[in-house]
Amino acid sequence: MTAPMYVPHFFVRQKITLMVNRYQIFAANPDGTEGELLAFAQQKRMAFKEQVTFYSDESKSRPVFSFRARQRLDVHAEHDVYDQDGVELGYFRKAFGASLVRSTWHLSAGGIDAVGQERRLSVAILRRVWDFIPFLGDIWVPFVFHFDFTDSATGSPVLISERRKSIRDRYSVTVSDPRLDFRVAASMAVALDALQSR
């Protein structure tokens, strides 16, 4: 069964500002280039209870979906995804214990229960070591890391988020399972950037 809003491929681009993180979600054209703007998201930094709202465009006049944490300042916090009317579409959470070595997320929506991990264990370990070395931790390095989500029951691919090599964070997102609604997929893709270091 196909989700009400299924988008098989899209791009996420981060825009950094002083007080907020902003994300543009673009459709993918058939030739692999960025197409129309599908959504615009904004995340306040240092919020006690994480919430990201997605709008139809950068005017922020019409909210179309969102995700927010159930708890405040909790590394185990589950994040629920809602449509524009406040109806829950799914949820995701970071697996804190497993993420100590390799970032791991759980995603549930539309009959899917999936687990996502950093693709390369070597990059995951290097990122952690880099943060602990005093004179290197302050040097910003754009580590290229990817996440692969697979169905917990079948092992089949559900969602792939691949970071592109660039100064600003840019991601190519492929949704292999048509049961996964675009709004949940976009929320998860943005969370992989916005919440990854939490």
GUGU-350607 format. One line per 5 residues: for each residue z, x, y of N, C-alpha, C. Coordinates in nm, 4 decimals, padded with zeros to 6 digits. Example, Ala and Ser with C-alpha at 12.3 -4.5 7.8 and 13.67 -1.06 7.14 Angstrom:
// GUGU-350607
00.7800 01.3190 -00.5690 00.7800 01.2300 -00.4500 00.7800 01.3200 -00.3300 | 00.7080 01.2850 -00.2250 00.7140 01.3670 -00.1060 00.7870 01.2900 00.0030
// end
This chain:
// GUGU-350607
00.0000 00.0846 -00.1198 00.0000 00.0000 00.0000 00.0000 00.0882 00.1250 | -00.0896 00.0594 00.2166 -00.1030 00.1384 00.3384 -00.0080 00.0860 00.4464 | 00.0562 00.1786 00.5185 00.1489 00.1431 00.6256 00.0762 00.0684 00.7369 | 00.1476 -00.0156 00.8135 00.0846 -00.0896 00.9241 00.0146 00.0014 01.0249 | 00.0719 00.1189 01.0491 00.0100 00.2158 01.1406 -00.0019 00.3481 01.0661
-00.1155 00.3704 01.0035 -00.1365 00.4937 00.9279 -00.2347 00.5832 01.0019 | -00.1926 00.7050 01.0316 -00.2777 00.8051 01.0971 -00.2755 00.9287 01.0086 | -00.3865 00.9614 00.9436 -00.3858 01.0718 00.8469 -00.3722 01.2116 00.9057 | -00.4089 01.2298 01.0324 -00.4022 01.3636 01.0912 -00.3818 01.3513 01.2416 | -00.2844 01.4252 01.2953 -00.2622 01.4254 01.4394 -00.2016 01.5591 01.4809
-00.1911 01.5788 01.6124 -00.1385 01.7032 01.6674 -00.0179 01.6745 01.7555 | 00.0756 01.7690 01.7590 00.1932 01.7602 01.8458 00.1926 01.8837 01.9359 | 00.2085 01.8597 02.0655 00.2136 01.9701 02.1612 00.3381 01.9538 02.2469 | 00.4182 02.0599 02.2560 00.5399 02.0557 02.3359 00.5126 02.0992 02.4791 | 00.5791 02.0304 02.5738 00.5767 02.0691 02.7154 00.7209 02.0956 02.7555
00.7505 02.2190 02.7954 00.8867 02.2571 02.8282 00.9131 02.2380 02.9771 | 01.0237 02.1695 03.0093 01.0698 02.1555 03.1475 01.2176 02.1929 03.1522 | 01.2758 02.1933 03.2705 01.4127 02.2407 03.2881 01.5154 02.1552 03.2147 | 01.5060 02.0235 03.2257 01.6101 01.9356 03.1715 01.5705 01.8610 03.0452 | 01.4419 01.8525 03.0158 01.3980 01.7746 02.9000 01.2887 01.8487 02.8235
01.2762 01.8150 02.6967 01.1605 01.8578 02.6178 01.0652 01.7400 02.6123 | 00.9382 01.7679 02.6338 00.8374 01.6616 02.6293 00.7356 01.6949 02.5218 | 00.6887 01.5934 02.4528 00.5933 01.6119 02.3442 00.4761 01.5157 02.3609 | 00.3573 01.5696 02.3464 00.2358 01.4882 02.3472 00.1845 01.4798 02.2038 | 00.1508 01.3592 02.1613 00.0969 01.3374 02.0271 -00.0493 01.2962 02.0423
-00.1399 01.3759 01.9880 -00.2830 01.3498 01.9999 -00.3430 01.3142 01.8639 | -00.4383 01.2231 01.8652 -00.5161 01.1956 01.7447 -00.6044 01.3154 01.7158 | -00.6439 01.3300 01.5908 -00.7370 01.4372 01.5529 -00.8780 01.3796 01.5462 | -00.9706 01.4435 01.6136 -01.1101 01.4041 01.6042 -01.1667 01.4463 01.4688 | -01.2793 01.3870 01.4268 -01.3401 01.4258 01.2984 -01.3714 01.5745 01.2874
-01.3979 01.6402 01.4020 -01.4295 01.7840 01.3978 -01.3044 01.8720 01.4043 | -01.1843 01.8089 01.4045 -01.0598 01.8849 01.4038 -01.0034 01.9175 01.5405 | -01.0700 01.8711 01.6464 -01.0200 01.8943 01.7819 -00.9245 01.7821 01.8218 | -00.8519 01.8046 01.9321 -00.7595 01.7024 01.9810 -00.8363 01.5863 02.0425 | -00.7942 01.4654 02.0071 -00.8571 01.3449 02.0587 -00.7682 01.2748 02.1595
-00.7622 01.1434 02.1508 -00.6878 01.0631 02.2475 -00.5369 01.0814 02.2319 | -00.4659 01.0581 02.3423 -00.3206 01.0631 02.3412 -00.2678 00.9380 02.2715 | -00.1899 00.9575 02.1650 -00.1339 00.8461 02.0899 00.0057 00.8087 02.1376 | 00.0823 00.9088 02.1803 00.2194 00.8829 02.2262 00.2689 01.0022 02.3069 | 00.3689 00.9739 02.3887 00.4343 01.0763 02.4697 00.5839 01.0613 02.4489
00.6507 01.1703 02.4119 00.7937 01.1637 02.3806 00.8735 01.2491 02.4770 | 00.9975 01.2074 02.4990 01.0853 01.2837 02.5861 01.2236 01.2925 02.5235 | 01.2807 01.4145 02.5229 01.4128 01.4392 02.4663 01.4993 01.5070 02.5705 | 01.6147 01.4480 02.6005 01.7084 01.5107 02.6932 01.7802 01.6238 02.6210 | 01.7931 01.7364 02.6884 01.8656 01.8483 02.6299 02.0154 01.8261 02.6426
02.0900 01.8822 02.5484 02.2361 01.8791 02.5497 02.2918 01.7365 02.5450 | 02.2211 01.6447 02.4808 02.2723 01.5080 02.4683 02.3781 01.5040 02.3591 | 02.4834 01.4229 02.3805 02.5894 01.4110 02.2804 02.5432 01.3327 02.1590 | 02.4547 01.2368 02.1812 02.3985 01.1597 02.0709 02.2475 01.1655 02.0841 | 02.1841 01.2319 01.9890 02.0402 01.2603 01.9972 01.9578 01.1323 01.9971
01.8661 01.1215 02.0938 01.7714 01.0107 02.0973 01.6420 01.0587 02.1598 | 01.5312 01.0236 02.0978 01.3992 01.0556 02.1509 01.3191 00.9269 02.1567 | 01.2661 00.8963 02.2743 01.1849 00.7759 02.2928 01.0391 00.8153 02.3084 | 00.9520 00.7427 02.2407 00.8074 00.7652 02.2483 00.7452 00.6533 02.3323 | 00.6569 00.6943 02.4219 00.5912 00.5995 02.5119 00.4412 00.5978 02.4848
00.3747 00.4948 02.5358 00.2302 00.4831 02.5146 00.1532 00.5892 02.5921 | 00.2111 00.6375 02.7041 00.1473 00.7435 02.7817 00.2519 00.8118 02.8690 | 00.2077 00.9084 02.9509 00.3011 00.9884 03.0286 00.3607 00.9160 03.1479 | 00.3158 00.7954 03.1777 00.3784 00.7169 03.2845 00.5140 00.6624 03.2397 | 00.5377 00.6624 03.1088 00.6624 00.6138 03.0471 00.6907 00.4681 03.0826
00.5860 00.3907 03.1032 00.6039 00.2498 03.1399 00.6245 00.1602 03.0186 | 00.5768 00.2053 02.9008 00.5906 00.1195 02.7821 00.6410 00.1998 02.6628 | 00.7707 00.1820 02.6250 00.8200 00.2468 02.5044 00.7582 00.1817 02.3813 | 00.7181 00.2637 02.2825 00.6520 00.2079 02.1643 00.7281 00.2340 02.0342 | 00.8105 00.3386 02.0295 00.9011 00.3599 01.9171 00.9999 00.4693 01.9549
01.0991 00.4912 01.8701 01.2025 00.5901 01.9020 01.2754 00.6326 01.7753 | 01.3515 00.7409 01.7866 01.4484 00.7722 01.6822 01.5781 00.8140 01.7483 | 01.6897 00.7852 01.6804 01.8197 00.8239 01.7344 01.9188 00.8509 01.6225 | 02.0145 00.9375 01.6536 02.1157 00.9767 01.5560 02.2191 00.8664 01.5402 | 02.2699 00.8533 01.4185 02.3772 00.7575 01.3949 02.5108 00.8109 01.4442
02.5280 00.9433 01.4378 02.6543 01.0054 01.4775 02.6316 01.0989 01.5958 | 02.7406 01.1390 01.6568 02.7346 01.2345 01.7681 02.7633 01.3743 01.7187 | 02.6851 01.4704 01.7664 02.7096 01.6123 01.7408 02.7487 01.6402 01.5965 | 02.6656 01.5954 01.5033 02.6953 01.6108 01.3611 02.5755 01.6761 01.2937 | 02.5977 01.7911 01.2285 02.4860 01.8609 01.1645 02.4294 01.7812 01.0474
02.5071 01.6858 00.9957 02.4606 01.6016 00.8854 02.4015 01.4694 00.9352 | 02.3882 01.4534 01.0661 02.3509 01.3244 01.1243 02.2195 01.2714 01.0691 | 02.2212 01.1437 01.0357 02.0985 01.0750 00.9971 02.0363 01.0175 01.1235 | 01.9050 01.0210 01.1282 01.8316 00.9699 01.2432 01.7461 00.8518 01.1978 | 01.7653 00.7383 01.2621 01.6885 00.6183 01.2305 01.5687 00.6078 01.3237
01.4561 00.5625 01.2683 01.3335 00.5424 01.3458 01.3150 00.3925 01.3672 | 01.2879 00.3538 01.4924 01.2755 00.2126 01.5281 01.1408 00.1862 01.5949 | 01.0903 00.0640 01.5749 00.9689 00.0248 01.6459 01.0068 -00.0221 01.7860 | 00.9096 -00.0712 01.8624 00.9349 -00.1091 02.0014 01.0303 -00.2268 02.0152 | 01.0473 -00.3039 01.9063 01.1380 -00.4191 01.9093 01.2746 -00.3875 01.8490
01.2977 -00.2628 01.8134 01.4265 -00.2250 01.7570 01.4393 -00.2458 01.6079 | 01.3275 -00.2715 01.5409 01.3289 -00.2888 01.3947 01.3209 -00.1507 01.3296 | 01.4109 -00.1245 01.2337 01.4139 00.0064 01.1690 01.2928 00.0256 01.0782 | 01.2291 00.1419 01.0913 01.1101 00.1747 01.0122 01.1402 00.2754 00.9014 | 01.2467 00.3525 00.9178 01.2814 00.4549 00.8209 01.3873 00.5459 00.8790
01.4204 00.6527 00.8070 01.5178 00.7485 00.8599 01.4919 00.8867 00.8020 | 01.5531 00.9871 00.8653 01.5461 01.1233 00.8133 01.6774 01.1938 00.8447 | 01.7045 01.3008 00.7709 01.8251 01.3796 00.7943 01.8012 01.5225 00.7473 | 01.8727 01.6134 00.8090 01.8653 01.7531 00.7684 01.9682 01.7776 00.6592 | 01.9270 01.8452 00.5523 02.0181 01.8815 00.4439 02.0856 02.0115 00.4845
02.2068 02.0009 00.5388 02.2724 02.1162 00.6007 02.2940 02.2312 00.5025 | 02.3471 02.2029 00.3842 02.3754 02.3090 00.2870 02.2506 02.3849 00.2457 | 02.1469 02.3107 00.2076 02.0208 02.3737 00.1654 01.9549 02.4478 00.2811 | 01.9798 02.4024 00.4035 01.9146 02.4608 00.5199 01.9748 02.5940 00.5633 | 02.0871 02.6316 00.5043 02.1467 02.7601 00.5386 02.0533 02.8753 00.5030
01.9736 02.8571 00.3974 01.8767 02.9588 00.3565 01.7351 02.9196 00.3957 | 01.7019 02.7940 00.3735 01.5651 02.7468 00.3965 01.5727 02.6042 00.4492 | 01.5288 02.5810 00.5705 01.5437 02.4490 00.6321 01.4863 02.3405 00.5438 | 01.5675 02.2363 00.5213 01.5320 02.1276 00.4298 01.5653 01.9947 00.4949 | 01.4730 01.8997 00.4844 01.4907 01.7668 00.5419 01.4629 01.6605 00.4362
01.5297 01.5472 00.4507 01.5044 01.4302 00.3670 01.4436 01.3216 00.4560 | 01.3428 01.2540 00.4041 01.2708 01.1507 00.4782 01.2568 01.0275 00.3893 | 01.2891 00.9112 00.4441 01.2794 00.7875 00.3665 01.2171 00.6776 00.4526 | 01.1087 00.6190 00.4034 01.0400 00.5116 00.4763 00.9307 00.4518 00.3889 | 00.9099 00.3211 00.4012 00.7979 00.2554 00.3340 00.7923 00.2769 00.1833
00.9082 00.2838 00.1191 00.9104 00.3058 -00.0247 00.8988 00.4514 -00.0650 | 00.8981 00.5409 00.0333 00.8870 00.6853 00.0073 01.0239 00.7503 00.0238 | 01.0597 00.8345 -00.0702 01.1738 00.9249 -00.0546 01.1167 01.0643 -00.0727 | 01.1188 01.1426 00.0338 01.0549 01.2743 00.0311 01.1512 01.3828 00.0756 | 01.1245 01.5033 00.0289 01.2005 01.6212 00.0695 01.1017 01.7202 00.1305
01.1387 01.7739 00.2476 01.0545 01.8727 00.3146 01.1268 02.0036 00.3315 | 01.0566 02.1132 00.3059 01.1141 02.2469 00.3200 01.0180 02.3384 00.3939 | 01.0768 02.4436 00.4549 00.9934 02.5491 00.5094 00.9092 02.6059 00.3960 | 00.7818 02.6250 00.4234 00.6908 02.6691 00.3186 00.7211 02.8102 00.2696 | 00.7491 02.8992 00.3620 00.7666 03.0403 00.3243 00.9132 03.0812 00.3322
00.9704 03.1112 00.2173 01.1091 03.1556 00.2117 01.1280 03.2840 00.2911 | 01.0302 03.3736 00.2872 01.0422 03.5016 00.3578 01.0551 03.4810 00.5083 | 00.9790 03.3865 00.5649 00.9875 03.3580 00.7081 01.1222 03.2943 00.7402 | 01.1696 03.2058 00.6524 01.2994 03.1406 00.6734 01.4109 03.2443 00.6802 | 01.4088 03.3392 00.5894 01.5124 03.4436 00.5878 01.4996 03.5346 00.7092
01.3766 03.5729 00.7459 01.3551 03.6594 00.8615 01.4051 03.5942 00.9896 | 01.3800 03.4651 01.0059 01.4278 03.3944 01.1255 01.5793 03.3999 01.1361 | 01.6480 03.3841 01.0218 01.7938 03.3849 01.0237 01.8491 03.5249 01.0512 | 01.7889 03.6249 00.9899 01.8325 03.7629 01.0129 01.8112 03.8005 01.1591 | 01.6966 03.7607 01.2148 01.6622 03.7930 01.3538 01.7692 03.7414 01.4499
01.8195 03.6200 01.4250 01.9190 03.5598 01.5129 02.0535 03.6318 01.5083 | 02.0817 03.7032 01.3994 02.2123 03.7674 01.3841 02.2150 03.9125 01.4314 | 02.0991 03.9714 01.4550 02.0947 04.1098 01.5029 02.1129 04.1074 01.6547 | 02.2229 04.1661 01.7069 02.2577 04.1511 01.8493 02.1454 04.1827 01.9473 | 02.0792 04.2956 01.9334 01.9786 04.3319 02.0327 01.8440 04.2630 02.0100
01.8260 04.1975 01.8951 01.7009 04.1264 01.8692 01.7132 03.9764 01.8946 | 01.8353 03.9238 01.8793 01.8556 03.7792 01.8912 01.8121 03.7202 02.0238 | 01.8157 03.8029 02.1301 01.7764 03.7536 02.2619 01.6269 03.7668 02.2883 | 01.5557 03.8292 02.1970 01.4109 03.8437 02.2123 01.3426 03.7252 02.1464 | 01.2636 03.6522 02.2246 01.1975 03.5342 02.1719 01.0743 03.5749 02.0915
01.0689 03.5261 01.9683 00.9545 03.5546 01.8824 00.9015 03.4214 01.8294 | 00.7723 03.3927 01.8482 00.7162 03.2659 01.8011 00.6870 03.2687 01.6507 | 00.7940 03.2567 01.5697 00.7738 03.2549 01.4252 00.6851 03.1374 01.3872 | 00.5872 03.1645 01.3053 00.4979 03.0582 01.2585 00.5540 03.0050 01.1276 | 00.6062 02.8828 01.1316 00.6605 02.8263 01.0086 00.6040 02.6858 00.9871
00.5897 02.6522 00.8616 00.5303 02.5253 00.8219 00.6284 02.4494 00.7329 | 00.6159 02.3177 00.7339 00.6973 02.2327 00.6482 00.6075 02.1504 00.5565 | 00.6463 02.1449 00.4298 00.5756 02.0634 00.3308 00.6718 01.9595 00.2759 | 00.6366 01.8318 00.2908 00.7162 01.7221 00.2376 00.6472 01.6672 00.1129 | 00.7238 01.6524 00.0058 00.6699 01.5974 -00.1185 00.7552 01.4799 -00.1646
00.6917 01.3877 -00.2343 00.7605 01.2709 -00.2885 00.8623 01.3161 -00.3928 | 00.9870 01.2714 -00.3775 01.0938 01.3134 -00.4690 01.0688 01.2696 -00.6120 | 00.9992 01.1574 -00.6301 00.9765 01.1039 -00.7642 00.8545 01.1648 -00.8319 | 00.7466 01.1843 -00.7560 00.6198 01.2273 -00.8167 00.5814 01.3715 -00.7849 | 00.6396 01.4282 -00.6795 00.6028 01.5625 -00.6379 00.4730 01.5690 -00.5589
00.4126 01.4539 -00.5324 00.2856 01.4527 -00.4588 00.3103 01.4738 -00.3098 | 00.2138 01.5341 -00.2381 00.2330 01.5615 -00.0951 00.2437 01.4336 -00.0126 | 00.3313 01.4374 00.0863 00.3533 01.3231 00.1753 00.3154 01.3599 00.3184 | 00.3693 01.4709 00.3680 00.3473 01.5121 00.5067 00.3512 01.6644 00.5141 | 00.2600 01.7208 00.5919 00.2561 01.8653 00.6148 00.2521 01.8893 00.7645
00.3447 01.9711 00.8135 00.3472 02.0097 00.9548 00.3272 02.1599 00.9622 | 00.2204 02.2017 01.0289 00.1867 02.3437 01.0395 00.1877 02.3859 01.1851 | 00.2665 02.4884 01.2143 00.2747 02.5389 01.3515 00.1541 02.6280 01.3790 | 00.0888 02.6039 01.4906 -00.0241 02.6858 01.5303 00.0241 02.8054 01.6095 | -00.0486 02.9139 01.6014 -00.0122 03.0347 01.6757 -00.0441 03.0147 01.8233
00.0625 03.0035 01.9045 00.0473 02.9887 02.0485 00.1819 03.0132 02.1134 | 00.1823 03.0356 02.2448 00.3073 03.0591 02.3168 00.3908 02.9319 02.3175 | 00.3289 02.8185 02.3483 00.3989 02.6914 02.3426 00.3895 02.6350 02.2017 | 00.4900 02.5564 02.1646 00.4914 02.4992 02.0301 00.3809 02.3951 02.0150 | 00.2939 02.4166 01.9159 00.1862 02.3230 01.8841 00.1791 02.3086 01.7329
00.1625 02.1864 01.6872 00.1635 02.1593 01.5440 00.0450 02.0727 01.5028 | -00.0045 02.1005 01.3847 -00.1051 02.0165 01.3212 -00.0349 01.9434 01.2079 | -00.0428 01.8111 01.2089 00.0312 01.7299 01.1121 -00.0664 01.6495 01.0267 | -00.0517 01.6638 00.8950 -00.1345 01.5890 00.7996 -00.0447 01.4954 00.7203 | -00.0823 01.3681 00.7169 -00.0062 01.2684 00.6417 -00.0896 01.2298 00.5202
-00.0481 01.2787 00.4034 -00.1252 01.2576 00.2807 -00.0983 01.1224 00.2159 | 00.0206 01.0680 00.2364 00.0591 00.9422 00.1729 00.0375 00.8275 00.2712 | -00.0539 00.7348 00.2424 -00.0839 00.6262 00.3361 00.0301 00.5263 00.3552 | 00.1347 00.5369 00.2740 00.2505 00.4484 00.2923 00.3374 00.4919 00.4096 | 00.3163 00.6152 00.4584 00.4007 00.6667 00.5658 00.3459 00.6249 00.7020
00.4218 00.5428 00.7706 00.3830 00.4908 00.9012 00.3752 00.6049 01.0039 | 00.2744 00.5973 01.0909 00.2558 00.6995 01.1943 00.3811 00.7201 01.2776 | 00.4525 00.6133 01.3093 00.5694 00.6238 01.3966 00.6807 00.7053 01.3306 | 00.6943 00.6919 01.1996 00.7935 00.7718 01.1268 00.7447 00.9165 01.1156 | 00.6158 00.9322 01.0843 00.5583 01.0666 01.0713 00.5676 01.1432 01.2028
00.5363 01.0776 01.3148 00.5432 01.1424 01.4463 00.6872 01.1763 01.4822 | 00.7802 01.0875 01.4497 00.9220 01.1143 01.4754 00.9692 01.2353 01.3973 | 00.9305 01.2430 01.2705 00.9703 01.3564 01.1872 00.9089 01.4848 01.2401 | 00.7828 01.4796 01.2795 00.7137 01.5985 01.3296 00.7792 01.6520 01.4563 | 00.8161 01.5632 01.5482 00.8835 01.6048 01.6704 01.0237 01.6577 01.6382
01.0940 01.5920 01.5483 01.2288 01.6362 01.5105 01.2273 01.7761 01.4513 | 01.1224 01.8099 01.3778 01.1125 01.9437 01.3193 01.1125 02.0524 01.4265 | 01.0692 02.0180 01.5465 01.0743 02.1121 01.6583 01.2024 02.0926 01.7383 | 01.2309 01.9692 01.7755 01.3427 01.9410 01.8673 01.4787 01.9640 01.8048 | 01.4920 01.9381 01.6760 01.6239 01.9449 01.6102 01.6367 02.0605 01.5132
01.5345 02.1400 01.4980 01.5332 02.2414 01.3930 01.6499 02.3387 01.4013 | 01.6897 02.3773 01.5210 01.7967 02.4772 01.5341 01.9350 02.4154 01.5430 | 01.9433 02.2816 01.5290 02.0746 02.2158 01.5408 02.1550 02.2339 01.4140
// end
